[in-house]
Amino acid sequence: MTIDVRDFIDLASERLGALVIAANDEFFAPKENLIKPGAPRWIEGRYTDRGKWMDGWETRRRRDAGTHDWCVIQLGARGVVRVVDVETTHFKGNYPEACAIDAAADAGPGPSQVSWLEILPASRLEGDAHNVFEIDAGVEATHLRLRIHPDGGVARLRAYGHVVPEWAQLRRRPEIDLAAAEHGGFVVECSDMFFGSRNNLIMPGDATHMGDGWETKRRRGPGHDWSLVRLAAPGTIHRVEVDTRHFKGNAPGACDLEASTDQRAWQTLVPRVPLSPHAIHVFEREVRTIPDATHVRFNIYPDGGVGRLRLYGVAR
């Protein structure tokens, strides 16, 4: 059965806090492009003083046989990678012949001090394509190393998987965002995400524009839209933040939240409250105590866009 990447978080996402920390070569295009959000672009006729401008990471042509290029990514959160997408879009005559990927946990001060474990053996790549590979290693990782053979360009690297929270540290805090992706929260499903992905709701930091939030199409019939959040751990929520900034003419008119400990019986966490466009809404007195909640259903009325949803509380 093919794995659906929508069931996972991109652990190598720049938006999750991932960084490209080292590469042996980036002559034609910088390593940081590998983890940029959004699709790679092509700009006809644009050149730099080193050659054609490319929206990806591209190394010079190798003339020494038996060698390869590499790049190291620090993941946005510790996790287990299940699927990788080595995207070569727009690289048609200059893509690598093959790639391999290694993983490491708790990497040292530099690439030479890291103990790497291969999670994807050398695999053939196609040019101008999404090269998707399932990973069966089940290894917890904080860093990935992409090896390309022998040289060339890769537009994007996506590493889909699930976060492995460091609960020994998180439980020392007086409160945490139980919905946060970096803590292991996940938006399991939603009624619609025509304009913006459901998991944008729980990404770190503030939304930077409308496309960086969750937005549904305009509802023309009865009903309302919703997202279902699986909390990072069972816990008790005592403060909710709903951020509609950037949504000025398309924010929901109202919202409410329900919580469950078993996904069968639902209790009101926050009763229906009005929402304003382009604003941060903080609900504390409105929040009802529901111990050991595992899931929260965020209902918006009737439709619209929300940048971020924060569910602050104490994990069990």
N, C-alpha and C positions, 0 to 999 in steps of 0.2 A: 504493500500500500504506500502510495506517495505521501510524504509529509507535507502538510500545508504550512507554509512559513508564517501565515497569519496567526498561527497558534503559538508563536514565539516572539521574543524581543530580539532586535538586532543588537547584540552585545558590542559590536564594533561601531556603533553609531556615534557620530560626533555629538549628537543631541543628548546621548546618554552620558557623555563625558569621556568617550574614548579619545585617544591621542595616537598619532603616528610618531614614534619616538626615535626611529633610526632607519637608515637605508644605506646600502653600500654605494648607490649611484642614483641620481635623479637629474641627469643632464638635460633632458628635454622637457620634463614636466614634474612638478614637485610631489613628493610622497603624501602630503596632507590632503591632496585631492581624493585619495582612495576612500576616505570615510565621510566625504561631504554628503549632506542630505540631498535628495532630489536626483533626477536623472542627469547623466552627463550631457553636456552641450557640445554642439559642433558650430564653429563660426567660420564660414567660408572666407578664405583670403586672409585670415589673421595669422601673422607670423611673429616670432620673437627673434632676437639676435642669434638664437641657437637652432631655429627651425620652426616647423609648423606648431602653432599653439594647440595643445591637447588638454582636454578636461579629464585628467587621470594622472597616473604615475608612469613615467616612461624613462627608461635607461638608454644609454648609448649602445651602439652595436658592438658586441664582443668579438674580439679577434683571437682569443685564447681558448682553445678547445677544452672541453671538460669542466668548465666553470659555469657559474650561474649568479644571478642577482637576487637580492633579498630585501625585505622590509619588515620592521617589527611594529606591531600595534599593541598598545596598552588598552585593554578592554574597559568599557565604561563601568563595568561591575564584574565581580567574580562570577563565573557561571560555567555551564556545560554547553558546548556548541553541538547542535544537532544537524544543521544544514549550513553550507557555505555557498555563496554566489560570487564567483570570480567573473565579474562583468567586463567584457572587452568592447563594449559599444563604441563605435567610431574608429576602433583600431582594426584596420582591414589588412594592411600589408606590413604591420609592425607590431603584431601581438606575439606573446611568447608561444612556443610550441607546446609547453606543458607547465604545470605548476605542482607544488607540494605545499602542505601546511603543517607546521609544528605548533604545539601548545606548551605553555609553561605556567606554573603557579608561583606567586611570590618571587618574581624575578629580582635579580640583584641589581647593582648599580649600572651595569652595562651588558650588552648582548653576549659578550664573551664569558660572563659569569653565570649564565642561565643554563639550567638543565632542560633541554628540549625533548619532547616526545612527539614523534610523527603521528598525526591524526588523519592526514590525507596523503597517501603515497603519490608519487609522480603520476599525474593524470593529464591526458591530452586536453588542450583548449581549442575552441573554435573562435575565429575572429568575429568581431561585430555581433556578439551574442552574450546571453546569460549562460554561464557555465555553472550549473547547479549540481552539487555533490552532497549526498547524505553522509553524516559522520556517525560512526558506531562506537567510537572510543569510550564515551562516557566519562571523560576526564575533566575535572575542574580546572579552569584556567583563568589567569589574570592577563596573560599576554599570548599573542599569536605571532608566528613568523611565516610570512608568505615568501616562498622561494619560486622564482620563475626561471625556466630553462629555455634557452640560455640567457635571453634578454628580451626587451620589448616593453610594451605598454599595457597596463590594466586600468580601466576606468574607475571601477568601484569594487570594494570588497565588503560583502555583507556576511555577518556571522550570526545566524539565528539560533537561539537557544533559550535556556531559562537561567535566571539569576539564582545563585546560591548565597543567601544572605549570611553575614557574619554576626549571628545573633548574640554572641558573647559581648560584642561591643555595643550593638544596638540597644540591648536591654539595660545598659547603664544610663541611657538618656531618660529624662523625665517624660518625654513623649516622642513619638515618631509618626511620620506620615505612613499609615498602614496601607495606603494605596500605591505608594511610590514604586515606580518600576525598578529603581536602583536597590530597593529593599526586597524585591521579589513579588510586588503586586502585579496584577495582569488584568486587562480588560478582556474578558472571555468572549463576549459577543455584544452585538448592538443591533438595534432595529434598522439602522441605515448609517452609512458613512460616505455619502456621495462626494462630498467636498474635502473631507479631512479624516484621517485614520483615527479609530477609536482609542488606540494606545497613545496618541498625542496627549490625551487627558492627563496622563500620569508621568509624563517625562519630567526630568529635572529642569529647574529654572522657569522663567516666565515665557509664555508664548511670544514670539517675535513678530507674528503677523497672523492673518486669518488662516492661512494654510498650515500653520503650526498648531492648530487646535482640532477639535472634533466638530464637524459641521454636517448636518443632514440636508437633504433636498427639501424644497418647499412642499409641505403636506397639503394636499387638496381634498382630503376626505377626513373621516372621523379618526379619533385615536391620538396618540402622541408618540414621541421617540424616546429611546432609553438606551442605557449602556449598563452592562453587568460587570462589576469589578470583583475579582477574587483577591482578597486581602493577602498581604505578605505573610501574615500569621493570624490566628484567632486573637481577637482583642476587643477592647471596649473603646469606642469612639466618643470623644467629648467635644470636638470642635471640627467644623466643616467649612472649607473655603471653596467658593465657586467663582472663578475668574472669567469674566466675559470681555476683558479688554481686547480691542481690535474689532470686536463684533459690534458695530455701531448701528447698523440698520437690519441686523439679522440675528440678534440675541434672542433666546427664548423669552416668553412672557413670564414664565414661572417654572419652578421645579419642586420636586420633593424627593426624598430618599427613603428607601426601605432596606432593612438589614435582615439577615437570616443566619442561623447556625447550622442549617441542614439543606438549604435551597428548596425546601418544601413549604415551610411556614415562614411567612414574611411579616415583619413588624415595622411600624412607622419609626424611622430614625429621625427625620426632619419632616414635619407636615408641609403642605404646599405653601410656598413663599414666593412673592414676586421677585423677578430679576430685572435689573436695569442694564441697558447697553453700556459697553465699555467701562466696566466697573469691577471691583473686587468685593464680593459679598462674604461676610464672615458670620457664621451661625454658631452660637454657643449656648445661649439660653434655650434655643429651640430644640437642641439635640436631646433626644431621649436615651436613657441608659439601656443598652442591650449587651449584656456580658457575652464574651466569647463569640462575637460575630465572625463569620468566615467570608461572607459575600455581602456586597451592597449593590442595590439596583438604583441607578441615578435616572430619574424620569424628568424629561423636559417637556414643556407645554407651549405650543403644540409641536414645535420643531425649532431649528436654528443651530447656533454655534456657541461652543464654550471652549475657552483656551486651556484651562487647567482645573482639575478637581483634586482637592487635598482633604484627606480624612485623618485628622490627628487624634492619636489616642495612645493606649498602653497595650502592648502585646502580652498575651498570657504567658 
